Every structure is written in C-alpha cells, then in structure tokens.
Amino acid sequence: MYKAVWKDTIIAKSDKTIEIERNHYFPPDSVKWEHLRPSLATSVCPWKGLAHYYDVTLGDDMSKDAAWTYPEPKAAALQIKDYVAFWQDVKVIAE
C-alpha cells in the first residue's frame, strides 16, 4: 500500500500503484481530487507522451505542479492512462 501525503494530509492511497522510473502512479479512483487543481503546465516524455500537471491544494496552501498525469499516453505507457504521480514536497510513502 502506498500513500501520497502533503502537510499530513493523504492526497492518494492505493495498493494498485504502478511504479515507473521510481514514481508511483496512483489509479484515478484512489486520488482525492478535491485537493488537485488543473495547472497550465505540461511536459513531454519521449516514450510516455504529453503530461498534464495539477497544483496540490489544502485550503489556501498550494504546491504548484506537484502532480501529473498522462490523459493520452503513447502506446508504451497505456497502463498509466489517467493515473496520477506526485513529486516535489508531496511524499509517497509505503505503508
């Protein structure tokens, strides 16, 4: 079981994460979407495709672009379509 935690709040929790390049991707139904706000940021991975970012929020606090997903991944990454990964100050912890 893994959980994504920011400021002592669980943002996502699942025993069905997919680990790629040392990042745990959480299934969409395990994410507390009320803590994510779409960002305008994107990035491109040569084999996964175009990533879309989210700001992680708790009240007035925000961690900019601290989560990302691949809504339309390339064929090699179809298994993480719509899954969400975290970085920066959001910690992914094994339980």
C-alpha positions in Angstrom: 0.0 0.0 0.0 1.3 3.5 -0.9 0.0 6.9 0.0 0.8 10.4 -1.3 1.0 12.8 1.6 1.3 16.6 1.8 1.2 18.6 5.0 0.0 15.5 6.9 -3.0 15.1 4.5 -3.4 11.9 2.4 -3.9 13.0 -1.2 -4.0 9.5 -2.7 -3.8 5.9 -1.3 -3.7 2.6 -3.1 -2.3 -0.9 -3.2 -2.5 -0.8 -7.0 0.1 1.8 -7.9 2.2 1.3 -11.0 5.9 2.2 -10.5 7.7 3.6 -13.4 11.1 5.4 -13.2 10.9 5.5 -9.4 7.5 7.2 -9.5 4.3 5.6 -8.2 1.3 6.3 -10.4 -2.0 6.1 -8.5 -5.2 4.9 -10.0 -7.7 7.8 -10.6 -10.2 6.4 -8.2 -7.6 6.4 -5.3 -6.9 10.2 -5.6 -8.7 12.8 -3.5 -9.5 15.1 -6.5 -10.7 17.9 -4.2 -7.0 18.5 -3.4 -6.0 18.8 -7.1 -6.4 21.9 -9.3 -5.6 21.7 -13.0 -2.4 23.6 -14.0 -1.5 25.0 -17.4 1.9 23.3 -17.2 2.7 20.4 -19.5 5.9 18.4 -20.3 6.8 15.8 -22.9 8.3 12.4 -22.2 9.7 10.7 -25.3 8.1 7.4 -24.6 5.1 8.3 -22.3 3.8 11.4 -24.2 2.4 14.7 -23.0 2.0 15.1 -19.2 -0.6 17.4 -17.7 0.1 18.9 -14.3 -2.0 19.7 -11.2 -1.4 22.0 -8.3 -1.9 20.2 -5.0 -4.0 22.4 -2.6 -5.1 22.4 1.0 -7.2 25.4 1.8 -5.1 28.4 0.8 -1.8 26.4 0.6 -0.6 25.2 -2.7 2.2 23.1 -4.1 2.5 24.2 -7.7 2.6 21.5 -10.4 3.2 18.8 -7.8 1.1 16.1 -9.5 0.9 14.9 -13.1 -1.0 12.5 -15.4 -0.9 11.3 -18.9 -4.5 11.5 -20.3 -3.4 10.4 -23.8 -0.2 8.4 -23.3 1.8 6.8 -26.1 1.3 3.1 -26.7 4.3 2.1 -24.5 2.6 3.8 -21.4 -1.0 2.9 -21.9 -1.1 1.2 -18.5 -0.8 4.6 -16.7 -3.5 6.4 -18.7 -5.2 8.8 -16.2 -3.1 7.6 -13.3 -1.6 10.3 -11.1 2.0 10.7 -9.9 3.4 13.2 -7.4 6.7 14.9 -6.7 8.2 18.0 -5.1 7.0 18.2 -1.5 4.3 15.6 -1.8 5.8 12.4 -0.3 4.9 8.9 -1.5 5.2 6.6 1.4 4.9 2.8 1.7 2.6 1.6 4.5 
